[in-house]
Structures are given as C-alpha cells and as structure tokens.
C-alpha cells in the first residue's frame, strides 16, 4: 500500500515536471511564445515575454492574466479572436504590481502590452485595474479619435465590473464608488456646449481621470436604461454583441446600430446625439 502511494506520487511529480519542461521548451522554440488551450473558452491567449523573467514568475504572470481573462469573458462575453499578451519588465520605482498597459490593434498582434515590476506578488497584480481596463478595450473595435471619451469611459466602467467578478468590489461598493467618482467630475462639465467637445478640451489639459470617469457615466446610465426598458444588463448586451457584431462591425456607427438592435430600441443612438449635441451640464446633472 505504502509502495503504491509512492508510485502514484512519483507519477504525479513526473507529470508536473514534464508539463513544465514542455512550456519552457516551447518558450524557447517559438521566441518566448506559448499557446495555452483552454477548453472552457473559445479563445486562446498567446504569451510573449519581452523581457527576461524567472520561470516561476512567468507562471505567476500567466495565472494572473488567465484569471483576468476568465472574469473578463464572464462579464463581456467570449472574444471571437485570439489575444496576444506581451509582458514587459517595468523600470518604474514602484515596489510591485502593474505600472502601465496598452492595447495592440494590429490584426496579427492584437492583444495587450503589460508592464510589470519583476517578482511582483500575485495579489499586487490581480488587484490592479490596468489589465481589466486594457482587456475591456478589445471588446469593441477602435472608435476613432473623436470618440476617445467613449473608449476610455467604456474601459473604465467595465474594468470595475470585471473587478466585481474578481471579488474586489460588491455591487453596493461599486455604486458608492461610482457616485463619488462622478460627483468629482461634475464641476469640470459645468458648460453649455457638448459633453464630447468638453471632454476633448479636458484631454488637452491632461485631465484624463476626469474624462475617464465622466465617460464611464454614459455606460452606467445606459445600464440603468437597459434594465428599465429592455430587462437586460449592459453586460448581457455585450455578451450577445461578441457573437453577432464584434467581428462584423467596421465603424463606430455600425457598433451603435448593433447595440441598438440588441437593446431593441435606439438607446445608444439617442445617447450619442445627446452627448455630441446636448449641454454637458444637463447630462451631468442626471447623476
Ligand atoms: Zn484606456
């Protein structure tokens, strides 16, 4: 009996070792690129280590982004494409965690670039908003420079929805945080011209956080309207959108049309008219 347990233990150890060896061999053979097949989702992640990292830390990085991806797909639906994940060693003085991130929209390299402090703890990575934010951006096609407030508001709103799934906020905390953040942006939008024009000005003044949170208001509001009028959450709309529109839409107008079709009425078309032409003060007084 004792011998039998040892034999099973030995078999298990070998299995772990061989899979580790396989991943390091693959890292070398494909220029630091490895594909992980995940039977629970339709999309693969392709790993790119752009800096030297210890094998153990590479596993931490993969676990982190896989966990974010799962929460992201549960929230926004399974993306109908492969994501490339590029890891860079950050030279920031920050002690640990994620220091910067951006998306890559080129079809052959579509995905995320994440800059991390070497040997960061898993906890410092998973509790950060940057990866959920960047991954959220990819749920929709690029929306153009004039709609930057829309893109950033979208990612800001959804990154925190993903973090609810990860267990970092409750719904009540989300509501409370949102009320605080939006209240802080209101004084910046006390003008009679459009929200869209005012946001462009604030970007020029480097008031990014202000526009990000004020822009998130668009989606917060849309979510409330959808619940009232279509018995649907915005997240549910997006899950449907990944299937019927994400790979088909070629411009911003089509994106809005696709969303309205799923909503069953012209919610997003109407909101865009208000955000582009209405008074910014009036829009912000809703909150
Ligand atoms: Zn962003």
Boltz pocket constraint, residues with backbone or C-beta under 6 A from the ligand:
constraints:
  - pocket:
      binder: B
      contacts: [[A, 133], [A, 134], [A, 137], [A, 151], [A, 152], [A, 155]]
      max_distance: 6.0
